[in-house]
């Protein structure tokens, strides 16, 4: 009978330990999900801000280009009145402007690429940091519960031993 009682006690202890472990795992999963959601929200906000900034920059550039075009049109009108000599000058100017525009475009593209690269790097680092943090937390929690459970079962065993001796 004593052996049966001990076996039952051990089974109950094991069941309790399993339940505790399951609860801890569920809590950890919930925490991870919350952290992921927060991270996604932050990323979305950052992306929206960046898009707005880019749109504003594009609008400013378009306005500048329009002004330049208007100025050039006026200059062209004046130049048409002048001699053939100045036609060459005009051609050169247009070429220069085209080159400048191309250069500007290239620069903008490069800047955008760099920005995206940095953004991706930042997000990746953030993700890894969170991952490592969660791993560490999980490990610590598991170790803590293992130690607790070990102590519990040890003290129970000792109690049982004492009882046995007292009965004898």
C-alpha positions as CSV (number, residue, x, y, z in Angstrom):
1,X,0.0,0.0,0.0
2,X,2.8,2.4,0.9
3,X,4.4,1.7,-2.5
4,X,1.2,2.4,-4.3
5,X,0.7,5.6,-2.4
6,X,4.2,6.7,-3.3
7,X,3.7,5.9,-6.9
8,X,0.4,7.9,-6.9
9,X,2.2,10.8,-5.3
10,X,5.0,10.7,-7.9
11,X,2.5,10.6,-10.7
12,X,0.6,13.5,-9.3
13,X,3.9,15.5,-9.0
14,X,4.8,14.7,-12.6
15,X,1.3,15.8,-13.8
16,X,1.6,19.0,-11.8
17,X,5.1,19.7,-13.3
18,X,3.8,19.1,-16.8
19,X,0.8,21.4,-16.3
20,X,3.2,24.1,-15.0
21,X,5.5,23.7,-18.0
22,X,2.5,24.0,-20.4
23,X,1.3,27.2,-18.7
24,X,4.7,28.7,-18.9
25,X,5.0,27.9,-22.6
26,X,1.7,29.4,-23.3
27,X,2.6,32.6,-21.4
28,X,5.9,32.8,-23.4
29,X,4.1,32.4,-26.7
30,X,1.7,35.2,-25.8
31,X,4.6,37.5,-24.9
32,X,6.3,36.7,-28.2
33,X,3.2,37.4,-30.1
34,X,2.7,40.8,-28.4
35,X,6.3,41.8,-29.1
36,X,5.9,40.8,-32.7
37,X,2.8,42.9,-33.1
38,X,4.4,45.9,-31.5
39,X,7.4,45.6,-33.8
40,X,5.1,45.4,-36.9
41,X,3.2,48.5,-35.8
42,X,6.4,50.5,-35.3
43,X,7.7,49.4,-38.7
44,X,4.4,50.4,-40.4
45,X,4.6,53.8,-38.8
46,X,8.2,54.3,-39.8
47,X,7.4,53.3,-43.4
48,X,4.4,55.8,-43.5
49,X,6.6,58.6,-42.3
50,X,9.3,57.8,-44.8
51,X,6.8,57.7,-47.7
52,X,5.4,61.1,-46.7
53,X,8.9,62.6,-46.6
54,X,9.6,61.1,-50.0
55,X,6.4,62.5,-51.4
56,X,7.2,66.0,-50.1
57,X,10.7,65.8,-51.6
58,X,9.3,64.8,-54.9
59,X,6.8,67.6,-55.0
60,X,9.5,70.1,-54.2
61,X,11.7,68.8,-56.9
62,X,8.8,68.9,-59.4
63,X,8.1,72.5,-58.5
64,X,11.8,73.4,-59.0
65,X,11.8,71.6,-62.4
66,X,8.7,73.5,-63.5
67,X,10.3,76.8,-62.6
68,X,13.4,75.9,-64.4
69,X,11.5,74.9,-67.5
70,X,9.6,78.2,-67.5
71,X,12.8,80.2,-67.2
72,X,14.3,78.2,-70.0
73,X,11.3,78.8,-72.2
74,X,11.6,82.5,-71.7
75,X,15.3,82.3,-72.4
76,X,14.6,80.3,-75.6
77,X,12.2,82.9,-76.8
78,X,14.8,85.6,-76.4
79,X,17.5,83.4,-78.0
80,X,15.4,82.8,-81.0
81,X,15.4,86.5,-81.7
82,X,19.2,86.5,-81.6
83,X,21.6,85.1,-84.1
84,X,22.6,81.6,-85.1
85,X,25.7,81.8,-82.9
86,X,23.5,81.7,-79.8
87,X,21.7,78.6,-81.0
88,X,24.8,76.5,-80.3
89,X,24.9,78.0,-76.8
90,X,21.3,76.9,-76.2
91,X,21.9,73.4,-77.3
92,X,24.8,73.1,-75.0
93,X,22.7,74.4,-72.1
94,X,20.0,71.8,-72.8
95,X,22.5,69.1,-72.8
96,X,24.0,70.3,-69.6
97,X,20.5,70.4,-68.0
98,X,19.8,66.8,-69.2
99,X,23.0,65.7,-67.7
100,X,22.2,67.4,-64.5
101,X,18.8,65.9,-64.4
102,X,20.2,62.4,-65.0
103,X,22.8,63.0,-62.3
104,X,20.1,64.1,-59.9
105,X,18.0,61.1,-60.7
106,X,20.9,58.7,-60.2
107,X,21.8,60.4,-56.9
108,X,18.2,60.1,-55.7
109,X,18.0,56.4,-56.7
110,X,21.3,55.8,-54.9
111,X,20.1,57.6,-51.8
112,X,16.8,55.6,-51.8
113,X,18.7,52.3,-52.2
114,X,21.0,53.2,-49.3
115,X,18.0,54.3,-47.1
116,X,16.2,51.0,-47.8
117,X,19.4,49.0,-47.1
118,X,19.9,50.7,-43.8
119,X,16.2,50.3,-42.9
120,X,16.4,46.6,-43.7
121,X,19.6,46.2,-41.7
122,X,18.0,48.0,-38.8
123,X,14.9,45.8,-38.9
124,X,17.0,42.7,-39.1
125,X,19.1,43.7,-36.1
126,X,16.0,44.5,-34.2
127,X,14.4,41.2,-35.0
128,X,17.5,39.3,-34.0
129,X,17.8,41.2,-30.8
130,X,14.2,40.3,-29.9
131,X,14.8,36.7,-30.9
132,X,17.8,36.4,-28.7
133,X,16.1,38.2,-25.8
134,X,13.2,35.8,-26.0
135,X,15.5,32.8,-26.2
136,X,17.4,34.0,-23.1
137,X,14.1,34.6,-21.2
138,X,12.8,31.2,-22.1
139,X,16.0,29.5,-21.1
140,X,16.1,31.4,-17.7
141,X,12.5,30.6,-17.0
142,X,13.0,26.9,-17.8
143,X,16.0,26.7,-15.6
144,X,14.2,28.5,-12.7
145,X,11.2,26.1,-12.9
146,X,13.5,23.1,-13.2
147,X,15.3,24.1,-10.1
148,X,12.1,24.8,-8.2
149,X,10.6,21.5,-9.2
150,X,13.8,19.7,-8.2
151,X,13.8,21.3,-4.8
152,X,10.1,20.5,-4.4
153,X,10.5,16.8,-5.3
154,X,13.6,16.5,-3.1
155,X,11.9,17.9,-0.1
156,X,8.9,15.6,-0.7
157,X,11.2,12.6,-0.9
158,X,12.9,13.6,2.3
159,X,9.5,13.9,4.0
160,X,8.5,10.5,2.8
161,X,11.7,9.0,4.0
162,X,11.2,10.6,7.5
163,X,7.7,9.2,7.6
164,X,8.9,5.7,6.7
165,X,11.5,5.9,9.5
166,X,9.0,7.1,12.0
167,X,6.6,4.3,11.2
168,X,9.3,1.8,11.7
